[in-house]
């Protein structure tokens, strides 16, 4: 059975942060691996480079360049609490936000409620906000598919 798509829980009036919830039939250890293993992260999010899972460590995502964007996302780990919470900065040009994943065990540890929040959008970044919201919905679907086909 396929889990439901990510649930966009962003309040309609919100412009500072985007939030999604995923009700996943996978244990937190498996979800954590998809968020922290460079190979799996590349498979569902973006190609990742110089990824070292340590607080303060810098790393980068690279997407194909697009008009007005070279495809680079500069990141730095802010918080790492194994199988519970993961947070990193997400910097693209003048967009400087924070992405936070929170994992909560469900079904006696057999499932995971995954919360995703990207915060720090400024009022004049409505286009970035919309693009990020669309992107996380799409990438979230890819995360669900990846988890369904990996052990």
N, C-alpha and C positions, 0 to 999 in steps of 0.2 A: 504494500500500500504506500502510495506517495504522500509524504507529509504536505500540509497546506503551504501555499506560497508565503513569503514573508509578509507580515501584517504591518502596514505603514501606520504607526501610532502617533505620527506628528500631528499636533493640534492644528486646525486650519489657520489660526491666527499667528502661528509660530513662524518666525523668520530667522531665529538665532541658532536653532538646532533641529536636526532630523532624527527621528527615532523609528526603529523597526523592532518587531519581535518575531522570533522563529520558534515554533513549538516542534521540536525535533525528536524523533523516536530513537535517538542515539545517546549513549552515555557521555557525560562531560569529557572523559578522557579522549574519546574519538573526536568530538567537536573541537577540543583544545588543540589536538594534533592538526586539524584542518586550518586552524588559525595561526599556528606557530611553525609548522614544518615548511621550509621554503619551497619544496617541490609541490606540496599540496596547495599552498598559498598561491603559487604561480598558476596552478591549474584552475582555480576558481576566481581569483581576484585579478592580479596583474603580475607580470614577470618581476621578481624581487631580486635585488642585488645587495651584497654585503650584509646579509641578514645574520645577526648574532643576537640571540635571545638573552639580552642583559639590560638591566635598567640603564638608561642614558645612551645606549648604543644607537648610532645612526645607521640608517639603511635607506634604500631607494626602490621605488617601483618605477618601471618604465613601460609606457604604452606607446603605440605608434603615434608619431607627431601628427598634430592636427592644426588647422589654421588658428594662429594665436596661441598655440601651446606646443612646446617642444616634446611633450609626452612624459616629462620627469615629475615625479612626486617625491619630495624629500621628507623623510620621516625620522623620528627618534622615539625609542621606547620611553614612556613616562612611568608606566606601572605594569608590573608583572606579578600576578598572584596565581600560581599554577592551578589550572582547571577552574578558576573562579572569575578572574578579571584580567583584562589585557587592554592597555591604552597606549596610543602612540600619537605623536603630532603628525599632521598631514598638511604639507606646505606645497602650494602650487602658485608660483608668481606671488601676488599680494594676498592670496588666500592662505590664512594661517589658522587651521582648525585642529581639533582633537577628536580622534576616533576611539571610542571605548566599547569594548565587548564585555558583557557580564553574563556568566553562565550560572544557571540555577538548576540543580538536579530536580527531576520530576519522576513520577512513576517508580518511586523507591530507588532512584539512581539509574534506571534503565533509559530514561529520556532526559532531555535538556531544554529548558527555556533559555534561549539565547536573546539577549537584548543588545542592540547596536545603536549607539548614539554618536552622531558627528555634530560637534558644537563649536561655536566661535564665529559663525557667519556674521558679517556686518550688514547693516541695513541696505547699503548700496551693492550688495553681492547677491541680489535676487536671482540672477542668471546662474551663478555658481551654485546657489542653493537648489534651484530646480534641476540643474545638471547632476548634482550629487545625489539628489533624491531618486532620480531616474536610474543613475548608475548603481546605487546600492540595491535597488529593487531587482535590477538585471543580475548583478553579481550575487545577490542573495539567492536568486533562483539557481545560479550555477553552483553555489555552496550546497544547496539542498540536493542537487543532482550528484555532486561529487560524494557527499556523505552516503548516498544511497548505493553507490557502486564501489566504495572502498570498504576494507575490513578494519 
